[in-house]
Amino acid sequence: MALICELDEQWSFVGSKARQHWLWYAYNTKTGGGLAYTFGPRTDETCRELLALLTPFNIGMITSDDWGSYGREVPKDKHLTG
């Protein structure tokens, strides 16, 4: 069975808001269980790292917000935004 997963990212800081640290993660929308995560800057490269971690899963559809990296890196035929 193909999974539907959601991609998202959140940030925190250490000592100063100028020192942002980003957590990128993917979770199963049906169960809420985490599938993969990575830490890195808010860039297309980090988005690609997260997507690479999802290759072992049978992902049928990926949902996300409209952050530009998702639109550029997630395959268009599997991507829903909103």
N, C-alpha and C positions, 0 to 999 in steps of 0.2 A: 504494500500500500504506500502511495506517495504521501510524503509529509508536507504540511504547510508550515513554514517557519516565518518568524518575524525577526527582522534585524533592527538593532537600535544601538545607540552609544550614549554614554554619560561621562561627565567629567568631574574631577575633583582637583584639589590643589594641595601642595605641600609647602607650607610657610608663606606663600604669596600667591595671589590669584594669577600672577604672570607665569607661574610654574604649573601649567595645566597638565594633568595626566588623564588620558582617555581610555575608557573601557569600552570595547566594541563586543557585542554579544548577539547570539542567535538562539531563539527558543522555539519549541514546538507549541503552536498556538492552541492545539487541542488539549494537551496535558499541562502546559506551562513549564515543562521540564527544559533545562538548559541543554543545548546541543554543542555549542562551541563558544569560545571567547578568545580575545587577544587584547593586548595593551599596545597603544601606539598613538602617534599624532593623528589628528583628524584629516587624513589624506587618502587619496585613492589607493595608494600602496597598502595602507593598513586595511582598507576595505577588501582588497584582493586577498590579503592574508586570511581574513575571516572567511571569505568565500572558499578558499582552498581547504580550510578546516572542515567544511561541510561536504566535501566530495565523497566521504564514505557513506553518507546518508542518501536515501532515495527522496530527494526534495522535488516535489511537484510544482510548488508555487512559493514565492518569497514575497512577503509584504514588508513595507517600510514607510518611513516618512519621505518627504521630498528632498532630503539632503542630497546635494549634487553627486557625491561619490556613488551613492546607490544607483542613481539614474545612469551614470556612466559605466559602472562595473557589473551590475546585475544583468544577466541576460534578459532582454526585453520581453521575450515570449514567456518568461516565468515571473515577471515582476508586476506587482500591484502596489500603487502608492495611495496614500490617503491620510 
